[in-house]
Amino acid sequence: MDEDVVYMVRGKTRAVCQRELNRICQLLGAEMVTRPTDGTGRGWVARAVPARTTRAPAGEPTA
């Protein structure tokens, strides 16, 4: 079963939101999909998703 996973960051300032977004991306290997924006009306929000991985076919060695 495929599941959609999205990480959301909310901060009081753009700088805080960006810092925590970068942290999530680094620690979890995620990719940013939404830059920090204040368009939601309640602070700054940004989103990331798990990075796509490339897998070798079954039985093939990995590098």
Long-range contacts (C-beta under 8 A, 24 or more apart in sequence): 5-49, 5-50, 6-33, 6-47, 6-48, 6-49, 7-47, 7-48, 7-49, 8-45, 8-46, 8-47, 9-36, 9-45, 9-46, 9-47, 9-48, 10-42, 10-43, 10-44, 10-45, 11-36, 11-43, 11-44, 12-43, 12-44, 13-43, 13-44, 14-38, 14-44, 16-44, 17-43, 17-44, 17-45, 17-46, 18-46, 21-46, 21-48, 24-48
